C-alpha cells in the first residue's frame, strides 16, 4: 500500500496503519478476531470518524469487520484482493482451491501458499 500513498495524499489525509504484529508493531501479538476492535480504538484515539478505508488482503478483512460492527465509523471502503475466512469449512474444503492455485504458481511460491492454507 505504501506505493499508493503519494497519489492518495494529493486529495486526502492519509494514515498508514500497522496492526499489532506487523510493521512498527510487530513485537505485539496479532489476534485476527480483535483486529477490527483495535482499529476502531485507534481511529477513535486519532479523532477520526466517518473515514474512507483503503485496504488490501487481510486488511480488507479487518476493515470489513470494522464496517460491519460499526458502520457509523466508515464512509467508504476500497478493498483490494480482500481475504476472507470460510467459517465452518472442513480442511478438505481448502484442498481444491489450494490445488487450483498451486497449479498456476511458481515453485518458489508453493511453501508460502501451503503455509497460508
N, C-alpha and C positions, 0 to 999 in steps of 0.2 A: 504493500500500500504506500510505502514511503515515496515511491516514484510519482504517485498521483498528487501528492500534497502541493507542489508548486502551482499546478493548474487549478486545483480547488481553492487554494488560498487567495487567488485573484478575486474571488467572488464571495468567499465565506471565511469565517474564523474557523480554523482547523485545529483539532486536538488529535494527536496520535496516541492512543491509549494502550498501554501494556497491561494485560490482565495478569493477575498473580500467577506466577510460574513461568512467565515469558518476559523477554526483553530485560528492562531495568528491574523488574520484579521477579526474576527467575528464581531467586532464593526462597520465595514464598511458595507454599503448596497450592497447586491448582486443583479445584474441585468444580467440575463442569456444572453440577447441579446448583452451585452457589454463584456462578459467574454472572448471571443476569442481575441478581440482587447486588452483587459487588459493584457492577457497572452503574446501577441505579443510585447506589450510595455515593459513588464517585461523581456522578452527574450532579447530584444534589449539593455535594460539597463544593463543586466548581461553580455553582449557581446557574446551571443550565436547565432549561425547561423547554418543552416543545422543540426538540432538537432533530436535525437531519442526521441519520446514522448511515455511514457507508462502511460496509464490512465484507470480508472475504472468508470463505471456508468456515472454520469453526466460529469465527467472529460473527458470521451471519446467523449461525445457530443461537449464539448468545443474544444477539440483537433481536431475533425473533422472540426469544423468551422474554426479553425486556418489554417488547411491544405488546405481547400477549398479556403479561401481568400488569403492565401499567401503560396503557395506550395513550394516556394524557401526557406522557413524557416524550412521545415520539411524533414528529411532524411528518417525516418521510423516511423510508428505508430504501437503501440501494444495496442489494445483495448480489455478490459475485461468487458463483460456484459455491453456494451455501451448503454446508454439511447438514446432514440430517441423521437422526437416530431412529432406527427402526425398532420401536418398542415391541417386545414380545416375539421378535423374530428368532427362531431357533438358529443355532450355529450353522446347521446345514443350509439355512436360507441365505447365508452370506456367501456360500460356495460358488453359486452360479455367477453373481456379479463379479466376484473375485477372479474367477477363471476367464470371464469375458474381458475384463480389463487386463489381466496378466497376458493374455494372448497378443495384445497390441503394445505392450510395454517393452521398453528396452531392458535387457537383463539386469543392468545395474539398479533399476528401479524396483525390481521384484522384492528385495528384502524390506524396503520401505512400505510397499503395498501390503506385504504379509503382516508386518507389524501393525499397520492401521486396521486391518481386518481383525 
